[in-house]
Amino acid sequence: MNNMRVLVIGAYGQVGRELMSSAPAGLEVRGLGSAELDISDAGQLEAVIAKVNPAFIVNAAAYTAVDKAETESERAWQVNALGVKSLAQTAARRDIPLLHISTDYVFSGNARQPYKESDETGPNGVYGASKLAGELLLSAHCARHIILRTSWVFGVHGNNFVKTMIRLGQERNQLGVVADQFGGPTAAGAIARAIWVLVEQYRQQGRLAWGTYHFSGAPACSWHEFATEIFAQAGKLGLVERPPVLDAIETREYPTPARRPSWSVLDGEKLDTAFGIAPPDWREELATVLQQLQSMKK
Ligand SMILES: NC(=O)c1ccc[n+]([C@@H]2O[C@H](COP(=O)([O-])OP(=O)(O)OC[C@H]3O[C@@H](n4cnc5c(N)ncnc54)[C@H](OP(=O)(O)O)[C@@H]3O)[C@@H](O)[C@H]2O)c1
């Protein structure tokens, strides 16, 4: 299929922006933000998808405010569950495959081995529960789908842990960072690259091994280890003049409205075996992101 048209929904989010800036040749990519397409509006979804008439849809839109979701649960469900259901129904009616991004927060975090796609889910909070409901509704309504679960997303756009650390590192001499939650930091750019590999394979072959896959950065680490590496690299680049002292703290010392899983490491073997997409080394991805942040400062 030459010049296949792909619709990216949520085009101005962290991952959405990376998707828009890295689309491979041979794909005609249309990106829409929430102002142009609100996925919680079923009528608008139907009309916009009819108009754009894509051959493939990537959904990077979501309600992602994990803590706020505890008090705005209705909105989180409208977007992450019901919005995804409407999107799945519209895509299925038009026979358009749908790639949707989901999260490590669908798991409880009680395991101590990397989570496989088939492992039992058990979200801790409203955000995770709404994302899990979205996955189930998508699977029920649109057979030709990929659900790509990822974790701890960072990049140059939007709000994320790396940018927060850099900001705090410029303001403070000492920082407490949680050392008893483990996961896989994943660059938004790496997620975009993985998605384009899948879409490109569909363009060439007209099919994909549909289903749920995990994609996250390796090796697994704690937020404290992640922060330590951020300041080591940012210090060398001169992004942070005097890197702060990092205190390893426990989750209970940093209370948040939504409980986080203490272990949300995802096993990426299934995606690697099916598509040759290995978990990216987050330390290398971090170097790229910090260099981009530095050049944006100039
Ligand atoms: N960030 C993470 O650490 C993380 C971890 C695991 C999985 N994920 C998943 O990865 C995906 C991308 O996340 P991200 O980090 O790129 O999030 P993000 O930066 O918050 O972007 C999400 C985008 O969705 C848009 N959006 C929100 N409600 C919408 C609606 N009703 N209709 C259409 N668009 C809407 C937002 O637009 P507005 O800003 O205009 O509302 C925003 O541009 C999501 O599925 C998320 O659940 C993220």
The ligand as an ORCA input file, in Angstrom:
! r2SCAN-3c Opt
* xyz 0 1
  N       3.459      9.447     30.603
  C       3.769      8.245     31.073
  O       4.650      8.092     31.923
  C       3.057      7.034     30.545
  C       3.371      5.772     31.088
  C       2.731      4.641     30.583
  C       1.813      4.769     29.560
  N       1.499      5.994     29.066
  C       0.491      6.071     28.002
  O       1.120      6.586     26.846
  C       0.175      7.304     26.057
  C       0.730      8.662     25.705
  O       0.995      9.340     26.914
  P       1.762     10.727     26.964
  O       2.763     10.631     28.036
  O       2.177     11.133     25.588
  O       0.569     11.648     27.497
  P       0.334     13.197     27.363
  O       1.601     13.915     27.089
  O      -0.505     13.582     28.522
  O      -0.549     13.287     26.033
  C      -1.854     12.824     25.980
  C      -2.571     13.646     24.937
  O      -3.935     13.188     24.905
  C      -4.739     14.321     24.691
  N      -6.090     14.071     25.180
  C      -6.538     14.046     26.455
  N      -7.862     13.830     26.473
  C      -8.248     13.715     25.172
  C      -9.489     13.508     24.531
  N     -10.619     13.375     25.230
  N      -9.527     13.450     23.181
  C      -8.387     13.595     22.455
  N      -7.193     13.831     22.999
  C      -7.133     13.884     24.341
  C      -4.074     15.431     25.484
  O      -4.465     16.676     24.966
  P      -4.723     17.912     25.952
  O      -3.427     18.139     26.644
  O      -5.136     18.997     25.032
  O      -5.807     17.452     26.888
  C      -2.598     15.138     25.264
  O      -2.089     15.876     24.172
  C      -1.116      7.326     26.880
  O      -1.956      6.303     26.441
  C      -0.656      7.020     28.295
  O      -1.669      6.418     29.049
  C       2.122      7.128     29.524
*
